Amino acid sequence: MKYGGYIYIITNKNRTVLYIGSTTDIKRRIFEHKKRLFGGFSKKYNCCDLLFYEFFPDISDAAKRETQMKAWKRD
């Protein structure tokens, strides 16, 4: 059985950086970003404000969309 998933974009307070990720539990994942529970890019740049999210019935589709969005140009 396949499970749904989300892609999301978060940013820091000053809106100077973007972080794109995917997850099966959006509420839990945003909580983890806000509490800075894991190291990495989002912790280093203090990304915790949710800008956008999108649901997909299949998590593999969410992962594909994440890859597509990460290839976008910054402008």
C-alpha positions as CSV (number, residue, x, y, z in Angstrom):
1,M,0.0,0.0,0.0
2,K,1.3,3.4,-0.9
3,Y,1.0,6.4,1.3
4,G,0.5,10.1,0.4
5,G,3.1,12.7,0.9
6,Y,3.7,16.5,0.9
7,I,6.3,18.8,-0.6
8,Y,6.9,22.0,1.2
9,I,8.9,25.2,1.1
10,I,10.0,26.9,4.3
11,T,12.1,30.1,4.8
12,N,13.7,32.1,7.6
13,K,12.3,35.2,9.3
14,N,14.0,37.6,6.8
15,R,12.8,35.5,3.8
16,T,16.4,35.4,2.5
17,V,16.7,31.6,2.0
18,L,14.4,28.8,0.9
19,Y,14.3,25.1,1.9
20,I,12.4,22.6,-0.2
21,G,11.6,19.2,1.4
22,S,9.1,16.3,1.3
23,T,7.5,14.3,4.0
24,T,4.5,12.0,4.8
25,D,3.5,14.1,7.9
26,I,3.6,17.8,7.3
27,K,2.5,18.9,10.8
28,R,5.2,16.8,12.5
29,R,7.9,17.9,10.0
30,I,7.1,21.7,10.4
31,F,7.2,21.2,14.2
32,E,10.6,19.6,13.9
33,H,11.9,22.5,11.8
34,K,10.5,25.1,14.3
35,K,12.1,23.2,17.3
36,R,15.3,22.8,15.3
37,L,15.4,19.1,16.2
38,F,17.7,18.1,13.3
39,G,20.9,19.6,12.0
40,G,21.5,20.6,8.4
41,F,20.5,23.5,6.1
42,S,17.2,24.4,7.8
43,K,18.8,24.5,11.2
44,K,21.8,26.4,10.1
45,Y,19.7,29.1,8.3
46,N,16.9,29.0,10.9
47,C,14.2,28.0,8.3
48,C,10.9,27.4,10.0
49,D,8.2,29.6,8.4
50,L,6.0,27.6,6.0
51,L,5.4,29.3,2.7
52,F,3.9,26.6,0.5
53,Y,2.9,22.9,0.6
54,E,1.3,20.5,-1.8
55,F,-0.2,17.1,-1.2
56,F,0.3,14.0,-3.5
57,P,-1.6,10.7,-3.1
58,D,1.7,8.9,-3.6
59,I,4.9,9.8,-1.8
60,S,7.0,8.9,-4.8
61,D,5.2,11.7,-6.8
62,A,6.0,14.1,-4.0
63,A,9.7,13.1,-4.2
64,K,9.6,13.6,-7.9
65,R,8.1,17.1,-7.5
66,E,10.7,18.0,-4.9
67,T,13.5,17.1,-7.3
68,Q,11.8,19.2,-10.0
69,M,11.4,22.2,-7.7
70,K,15.0,22.0,-6.5
71,A,16.1,22.4,-10.1
72,W,14.3,25.7,-10.5
73,K,16.3,28.9,-11.1
74,R,16.4,31.3,-8.2
75,D,15.0,34.2,-10.2
